[in-house]
Amino acid sequence: MTQPPSAGGPSSHGLPANPYNPHAWVIGEPEIGPGTWIGAFTVIDGSGGLTIGAGCDISCGAQIYTHSTARRCVSGRAYASVDRAPVRIGDRVFIGANATVMMGVTIGDGAVVGAGAVVTRDVPAGAVVAGVPARVVSTVELDGADVRFVPVVES
């Protein structure tokens, strides 16, 4: 009976080895802060520049992209470039299962990205975003160990 590969060890499933999760696809050279957890079946694209802060949780199935081939594709390759823009994720950010963060986005400290959300624009610190495209639905209020998510009242 063989043991599963350890983080950073050889991969039996074709994914490049990385020090975060043997079942995550990590490309490029992202800067990832201490205490950050990355779940299985995630795509972490650091090819266009990616910084993830300390103490973050990136849930299973989440995808973070720093590149796009849309213009190249629809132009029949007449547009020869792959567009790239860095993503910056602050400290203590939670990214829910199957959420997608698109290139060029900045997510502020202590923000929450809901499961399945598609983040196409910047997220303020302490905001909770959800939906497709993601929009602010509440804010995070901290009082010691007490954490509250306060709904945003739309006018």
N, C-alpha and C positions, 0 to 999 in steps of 0.2 A: 504494500500500500504506500503510495507516494504522498508526501505532504504538499499542500498548496505553496506556491512561491511566496516568499516574504516580500514585504514592500522593498523595492529597490533591487530585488533579486531577479533571476531569470523568469521569463513569462512563458507559460505553456499555451497561452491563448492568443498570442500575436500582438498584444498591447506592449508598447515600449515600457520598460521598467521605470518606476518612479518611486520616490521615498514617501508618498502620501497614501496611496491605496493601490494594491496590485490589480484592481479591477476598474481603475480609472484611466482615461486616455489623457495624458498630459504632454502637450507639445510646446516647443519653444523653451524659453527659460524664464518662467514666471517668478516673481519675487513673492514669496509666501511667508507671512509672519508666524512667529511661534504660537503654538497652541491652536492652530487652525486645523480643523478636521475636514476631510474630503471624502464623501461617500462613494460607494461603488457605482459604476455605470455612468460616471460623470465625464464630460468633455471639458477639459481646461486648455484653451487655446492661448498660449502666450506668444504666438508668432508675431503679433503686432505690438507687444508690450503689455504686460499684465502685472499689476500689483494687488495683492490680497493682504489685508492687514492681519493683525494678531487676534487670536481668539474667535475666529469666524467658524461657522458651520456651513458647509456647502453640501446640501442634502443629495441623496441618491438621485441619479438621472438628470441633475442640473447640467446646463451647458453654458459656457462663457466663451464668447467669440470675439476675437480681435481682428478678424479679417472678413472680407466679402468678395465673392466672385460674380455677383449679380450683373454688374456692368459688362464684365468680360463675357459672360455667358450670353446675355441678350443681344450683344453686338456681333455675335458670331466670331468672337475673338478679335475683332477690329480694335476694341479697347483692350490692349494687351496686358494691362496691369491687374494685380490683385490689390484691392483697396485694403488698407490697414489703418487702424486707429487704436490707441491704447485704452484699456479699461482699468479703472482704479476703484478698488473696493476698500472701504475704511476698516477700522477695527471693530470687532464684536458685531459683525453683520451676519444675519441669518438668511440663507437663500434656500427656499423650500424645494421640495421634490419636484423634478421636471420643470423647474423655472428655466428661462432662457435670458441671458444678458447679452445684448448686442454690442458691437464694437463702438468705441468712443464714449461709453457711458461711465459716469462716476457715481458711486453709491457711498453716501456719507456714513460716518460712524454710527453704530447702534441702530441701523436701519434693518427692516424685515422685508424680504421679498416673498410673497405668498406662493404656495405651490402652484405650478402651472403658469405663472405670470410670464409675460414677455416684456422685458425692460428695454425700451427704445430711447429713453431720455434719462437725464440725471435724476437721482433720488436724493432728497435732502436728508441730512443726519436726523436720526430719530423718527423717520417716517416709516409707515407700513404701506406697501404697495401691493396691489393685486389686480388681476385681470389681463386682458389682451386688447389693446396694449395696456401695460401696467399704469395704474393711477393711484394717487395717495388716497387711502381709505381710512386711515387712523394714524395716531401718533403714539410713540412709546413714552410712558411716564415711569420713571424709576424713583423709588423711595426705599433705599437700602435693598433688601431682598424682595420687596414688593414691586412687581412689574404689572403695569396696567396698559392696555391698548385702548386709547380713547378715540372713539369714532369721530371723523371729520364731518362737520355739519355743512352740507352744501347749501349755498344761497341761491 
